[in-house]
Amino acid sequence: MKTSLYVILLTAASVLIQGFDPIYTVLISSIFLSVAFRLKSGIAFAASFAAVYMGWLSYCIFLDRGMSSQYSSMIGNIFQGISGFNLKIITAFVGGITAGLGAWFGASVRQMILGRLLLIGLLILTNSHVFSQSNYDPNRAIQLYRKAHGDARVFVNYFDQLLALDDGNRETIYSTALPEIFVGITHKLTLGLRLKFRSMASGSAVELNDLFCSADAPLDSKKRSGFTSVSVLLRHGIGTSTWVGQHSVSFPLARDLEDNTKGWLDWNHFSLQSQFFHNYQQGRFYLFFEGSAMAENLSSNIFRQHKDYYWQGSLPCTFIPGYRLLSSFYMYSLFQISPLWQFEKSGENRASLDFNPYTQLGLGAKYFIGTQLEVEAITSIFKNLKDSRQLAYVLNGGLRYYF
């Protein structure tokens, strides 16, 4: 009974707190829930997070409670893309399962024989050498590797933007897959290779499944997909062990990537980026900083008269404070701000300059399985600071293997 009361109260708290974005109120409630149940593993914490989150989502959908229209649209696209069932039905079904998983870790259910057996098995797995480690560095992926050592990663990004126009709303969604590999050449030099595959869909009413289905798009919609670029990356040390530099050049794999009649997919020309990483650790607390300089869509037309061109430059600064909650479970927040300058020239006209700074706020988590496998998930809000109509939600998931 006490367990059920905790679940109800904390779920209600996450719903009633209106001053914060839902994902943050759910996180706070999940932390309280974990403390109340004395959870000792990342899997248990994830279950409690899912329980509160799905409980909140079910409540919002069934009672039509006020929820950000863009956030609701993004969630709706995800569920409708996965299944053709009615959103309310599948949400209630998944919500019930995850809420049950979260409550299963409570004291009242531990009286069940099956619950005891599963709990013992879970504790054995999460506390074994295979599934956890006590001294891993959550930011080891940006460090230099020894010769012939490195990592291979696949990262998937989902970007959902709703733009408010005078003639109605227009939504654009992107799904980007980024397989990459880094290998140490020497103890001071690491070489990387990254491939980008992107799908896009844009229109007045688009859904996640529009990115993957082969059916014709409506008249007011655009969609396409393909490999867009390949990048070569070089990473090196900078004096001390806490600073690392990384430089990359990206080459386009097609010539019509910017074709707006088909839908913008990526840049037609090459791009450059230089990044500088700093990693600070104090006990279980980590602070990661990234300073970057980017020049995108560079072409020889920039140096020619009477030639059209468009390119942009930016200086993103990112702060990622994080805390290792458990031996193999790490949570962090993301704060990014960047000035962005856009240069454009058309025909005989003089080149124009536009300033469009943006910011990004997010929350992420990493879970280590042994010493070689890392699972990561991030959710964030992307905001254009000059144009209030441009607001996007971003979901990221990745799997990295260290060798």
MIVEX-194921 format. One line per field, with one value per residue (C-alpha): y, z, x; residue in one letter. Coordinates in steps of 0.05 Angstrom, whole numbers. Layout:
! residues N
c2 c(Y / ...)
c3 c(Z / ...)
c1 c(X / ...)
marza c(A / ...)
END
This chain:
! residues 403
c2 c(0 / 47 / 32 / 46 / 111 / 133 / 117 / 155 / 217 / 223 / 212 / 266 / 312 / 305 / 322 / 381 / 418 / 466 / 510 / 458 / 418 / 350 / 310 / 345 / 337 / 264 / 258 / 290 / 244 / 184 / 203 / 209 / 143 / 109 / 136 / 114 / 43 / 42 / 20 / -2 / -10 / 29 / -19 / -8 / 67 / 63 / 23 / 75 / 130 / 94 / 83 / 156 / 180 / 134 / 147 / 221 / 211 / 167 / 217 / 275 / 237 / 208 / 272 / 318 / 355 / 416 / 393 / 429 / 420 / 407 / 358 / 322 / 321 / 291 / 237 / 223 / 215 / 165 / 121 / 125 / 109 / 47 / 21 / 32 / 26 / 84 / 127 / 124 / 49 / 36 / 90 / 59 / -10 / 11 / 55 / -2 / -48 / 3 / 25 / -48 / -56 / 4 / -18 / -88 / -61 / -36 / -69 / -96 / -138 / -166 / -213 / -251 / -311 / -293 / -222 / -247 / -291 / -237 / -186 / -232 / -246 / -172 / -155 / -210 / -184 / -110 / -121 / -171 / -153 / -166 / -115 / -61 / -28 / 22 / 66 / 79 / 149 / 172 / 218 / 168 / 172 / 240 / 218 / 195 / 120 / 77 / 49 / 0 / 15 / 56 / 53 / 40 / 75 / 81 / 143 / 157 / 227 / 246 / 320 / 348 / 421 / 457 / 524 / 572 / 606 / 656 / 604 / 550 / 506 / 467 / 409 / 381 / 317 / 287 / 220 / 216 / 155 / 167 / 105 / 122 / 91 / 119 / 84 / 105 / 116 / 134 / 150 / 223 / 217 / 185 / 180 / 175 / 163 / 181 / 167 / 203 / 175 / 221 / 217 / 277 / 291 / 360 / 383 / 407 / 337 / 290 / 230 / 188 / 132 / 182 / 177 / 103 / 86 / 85 / 114 / 179 / 242 / 289 / 350 / 397 / 348 / 330 / 270 / 234 / 199 / 178 / 179 / 253 / 259 / 225 / 258 / 248 / 266 / 277 / 280 / 302 / 322 / 394 / 399 / 369 / 305 / 342 / 379 / 346 / 377 / 348 / 371 / 345 / 356 / 332 / 316 / 312 / 248 / 278 / 343 / 358 / 355 / 427 / 421 / 453 / 426 / 356 / 377 / 401 / 341 / 368 / 415 / 409 / 429 / 411 / 434 / 444 / 438 / 446 / 424 / 430 / 385 / 393 / 339 / 353 / 302 / 309 / 244 / 224 / 293 / 307 / 372 / 368 / 430 / 435 / 496 / 492 / 532 / 510 / 532 / 496 / 492 / 521 / 526 / 561 / 609 / 648 / 675 / 687 / 748 / 742 / 673 / 650 / 620 / 608 / 587 / 595 / 598 / 585 / 581 / 531 / 527 / 467 / 452 / 382 / 373 / 302 / 255 / 180 / 156 / 83 / 44 / 39 / 91 / 164 / 222 / 291 / 355 / 393 / 468 / 495 / 565 / 587 / 650 / 634 / 678 / 664 / 693 / 693 / 722 / 717 / 742 / 814 / 830 / 844 / 789 / 793 / 775 / 748 / 733 / 674 / 651 / 588 / 549 / 477 / 448 / 373 / 314 / 249 / 184 / 132 / 60 / 17 / -58 / -86 / -47 / -45 / -30 / 37 / 55 / 129 / 168 / 243 / 287 / 362 / 425 / 466 / 541 / 596 / 658 / 707 / 674 / 652 / 610 / 560 / 509 / 437 / 374 / 326 / 253 / 216 / 145 / 111 / 47 / 48 / -9 / 1 / -43)
c3 c(0 / 17 / -49 / -88 / -52 / -70 / -143 / -144 / -108 / -148 / -214 / -195 / -175 / -244 / -276 / -233 / -236 / -294 / -288 / -318 / -381 / -371 / -381 / -322 / -275 / -292 / -278 / -209 / -192 / -215 / -169 / -110 / -129 / -132 / -64 / -34 / -60 / -45 / -116 / -127 / -202 / -266 / -294 / -233 / -240 / -314 / -297 / -246 / -296 / -348 / -298 / -279 / -350 / -381 / -324 / -337 / -412 / -404 / -357 / -405 / -465 / -431 / -395 / -451 / -401 / -426 / -457 / -504 / -574 / -604 / -550 / -557 / -633 / -627 / -579 / -623 / -684 / -649 / -625 / -690 / -728 / -687 / -688 / -726 / -663 / -633 / -593 / -530 / -531 / -541 / -490 / -438 / -453 / -450 / -391 / -353 / -367 / -347 / -286 / -265 / -275 / -232 / -177 / -180 / -147 / -88 / -20 / -27 / -89 / -59 / -19 / -83 / -96 / -169 / -149 / -101 / -153 / -206 / -156 / -135 / -208 / -224 / -166 / -187 / -258 / -243 / -190 / -229 / -267 / -333 / -323 / -281 / -263 / -210 / -242 / -314 / -343 / -375 / -422 / -444 / -516 / -528 / -501 / -540 / -553 / -552 / -618 / -649 / -594 / -604 / -608 / -658 / -649 / -681 / -661 / -683 / -680 / -686 / -698 / -696 / -713 / -717 / -752 / -743 / -809 / -829 / -871 / -817 / -782 / -820 / -787 / -808 / -781 / -792 / -774 / -779 / -769 / -755 / -755 / -738 / -717 / -681 / -679 / -644 / -693 / -638 / -565 / -584 / -648 / -661 / -730 / -742 / -799 / -797 / -846 / -847 / -871 / -865 / -878 / -878 / -883 / -884 / -889 / -853 / -824 / -822 / -778 / -760 / -807 / -865 / -859 / -877 / -917 / -993 / -1006 / -1045 / -1003 / -1002 / -1047 / -992 / -965 / -982 / -963 / -984 / -955 / -971 / -952 / -948 / -925 / -902 / -851 / -833 / -762 / -729 / -653 / -616 / -547 / -523 / -471 / -411 / -406 / -393 / -459 / -527 / -596 / -654 / -726 / -782 / -855 / -885 / -958 / -991 / -1025 / -1072 / -1111 / -1099 / -1023 / -1016 / -1068 / -1034 / -1085 / -1060 / -988 / -956 / -935 / -922 / -950 / -1022 / -1006 / -955 / -882 / -831 / -755 / -699 / -629 / -562 / -504 / -430 / -380 / -305 / -251 / -176 / -144 / -176 / -207 / -279 / -318 / -392 / -436 / -511 / -551 / -626 / -691 / -752 / -824 / -865 / -939 / -964 / -1039 / -1088 / -1107 / -1044 / -1079 / -1147 / -1171 / -1195 / -1166 / -1119 / -1052 / -982 / -922 / -847 / -789 / -716 / -649 / -605 / -531 / -493 / -418 / -394 / -318 / -296 / -237 / -232 / -193 / -193 / -211 / -284 / -290 / -306 / -316 / -343 / -367 / -430 / -438 / -506 / -536 / -603 / -645 / -717 / -777 / -846 / -909 / -975 / -1044 / -1104 / -1174 / -1178 / -1108 / -1052 / -1000 / -941 / -869 / -820 / -746 / -717 / -649 / -619 / -555 / -534 / -466 / -454 / -407 / -419 / -389 / -402 / -379 / -383 / -393 / -373 / -395 / -470 / -484 / -472 / -482 / -485 / -492 / -496 / -502 / -514 / -535 / -592 / -594 / -644 / -601 / -657 / -687 / -634 / -685 / -690 / -634 / -641 / -598 / -607 / -586 / -591 / -577 / -586 / -576 / -570 / -567 / -541 / -568)
c1 c(0 / 57 / 90 / 27 / 18 / 89 / 76 / 10 / 36 / 100 / 64 / 14 / 71 / 103 / 36 / 18 / 85 / 73 / 135 / 183 / 188 / 154 / 217 / 251 / 192 / 190 / 265 / 257 / 199 / 239 / 297 / 250 / 218 / 286 / 306 / 239 / 249 / 324 / 339 / 411 / 418 / 413 / 361 / 317 / 324 / 306 / 244 / 221 / 235 / 192 / 137 / 130 / 139 / 88 / 40 / 45 / 37 / -24 / -56 / -44 / -73 / -134 / -155 / -131 / -89 / -50 / 14 / 62 / 33 / 101 / 120 / 54 / 62 / 132 / 109 / 49 / 92 / 137 / 80 / 41 / 103 / 115 / 45 / -20 / -62 / -98 / -49 / -91 / -94 / -20 / -2 / -46 / -18 / 55 / 41 / 10 / 69 / 122 / 84 / 79 / 154 / 168 / 121 / 150 / 213 / 172 / 168 / 97 / 113 / 177 / 133 / 119 / 164 / 175 / 192 / 245 / 277 / 278 / 305 / 362 / 379 / 378 / 425 / 473 / 475 / 482 / 535 / 576 / 640 / 605 / 550 / 583 / 648 / 667 / 719 / 697 / 703 / 637 / 675 / 728 / 702 / 736 / 803 / 864 / 871 / 932 / 957 / 907 / 855 / 792 / 717 / 661 / 594 / 526 / 486 / 415 / 385 / 311 / 297 / 226 / 214 / 147 / 149 / 90 / 75 / 22 / -15 / -10 / 41 / 93 / 130 / 197 / 226 / 295 / 324 / 400 / 444 / 518 / 562 / 634 / 699 / 761 / 829 / 893 / 950 / 999 / 989 / 983 / 942 / 874 / 841 / 766 / 716 / 642 / 586 / 519 / 452 / 392 / 317 / 271 / 197 / 164 / 92 / 30 / 17 / 77 / 91 / 151 / 131 / 134 / 210 / 210 / 148 / 152 / 83 / 77 / 78 / 17 / 20 / 43 / 95 / 166 / 207 / 270 / 331 / 402 / 475 / 495 / 567 / 630 / 677 / 750 / 769 / 836 / 844 / 907 / 930 / 940 / 994 / 957 / 918 / 852 / 851 / 840 / 834 / 794 / 788 / 744 / 728 / 662 / 652 / 583 / 562 / 510 / 499 / 426 / 424 / 401 / 346 / 286 / 237 / 255 / 267 / 332 / 374 / 444 / 497 / 521 / 593 / 646 / 648 / 703 / 701 / 752 / 734 / 769 / 749 / 763 / 745 / 745 / 730 / 721 / 699 / 633 / 623 / 644 / 646 / 657 / 668 / 670 / 689 / 680 / 688 / 648 / 646 / 592 / 576 / 642 / 653 / 700 / 643 / 658 / 721 / 689 / 652 / 580 / 573 / 518 / 536 / 511 / 553 / 549 / 597 / 585 / 621 / 583 / 601 / 576 / 576 / 559 / 558 / 544 / 543 / 557 / 497 / 516 / 578 / 558 / 503 / 517 / 469 / 484 / 453 / 471 / 476 / 496 / 495 / 523 / 527 / 512 / 529 / 498 / 529 / 490 / 501 / 455 / 473 / 497 / 472 / 520 / 531 / 484 / 498 / 447 / 457 / 417 / 443 / 413 / 414 / 402 / 383 / 382 / 385 / 422 / 445 / 499 / 499 / 561 / 557 / 625 / 686 / 672 / 598 / 565 / 491 / 472 / 407 / 395 / 334 / 339 / 303 / 332 / 314 / 330 / 342 / 324 / 263 / 213 / 176 / 233 / 231 / 251 / 255 / 313 / 320 / 387 / 407 / 474 / 513 / 589 / 638 / 709 / 764)
marza c(M / K / T / S / L / Y / V / I / L / L / T / A / A / S / V / L / I / Q / G / F / D / P / I / Y / T / V / L / I / S / S / I / F / L / S / V / A / F / R / L / K / S / G / I / A / F / A / A / S / F / A / A / V / Y / M / G / W / L / S / Y / C / I / F / L / D / R / G / M / S / S / Q / Y / S / S / M / I / G / N / I / F / Q / G / I / S / G / F / N / L / K / I / I / T / A / F / V / G / G / I / T / A / G / L / G / A / W / F / G / A / S / V / R / Q / M / I / L / G / R / L / L / L / I / G / L / L / I / L / T / N / S / H / V / F / S / Q / S / N / Y / D / P / N / R / A / I / Q / L / Y / R / K / A / H / G / D / A / R / V / F / V / N / Y / F / D / Q / L / L / A / L / D / D / G / N / R / E / T / I / Y / S / T / A / L / P / E / I / F / V / G / I / T / H / K / L / T / L / G / L / R / L / K / F / R / S / M / A / S / G / S / A / V / E / L / N / D / L / F / C / S / A / D / A / P / L / D / S / K / K / R / S / G / F / T / S / V / S / V / L / L / R / H / G / I / G / T / S / T / W / V / G / Q / H / S / V / S / F / P / L / A / R / D / L / E / D / N / T / K / G / W / L / D / W / N / H / F / S / L / Q / S / Q / F / F / H / N / Y / Q / Q / G / R / F / Y / L / F / F / E / G / S / A / M / A / E / N / L / S / S / N / I / F / R / Q / H / K / D / Y / Y / W / Q / G / S / L / P / C / T / F / I / P / G / Y / R / L / L / S / S / F / Y / M / Y / S / L / F / Q / I / S / P / L / W / Q / F / E / K / S / G / E / N / R / A / S / L / D / F / N / P / Y / T / Q / L / G / L / G / A / K / Y / F / I / G / T / Q / L / E / V / E / A / I / T / S / I / F / K / N / L / K / D / S / R / Q / L / A / Y / V / L / N / G / G / L / R / Y / Y / F)
END
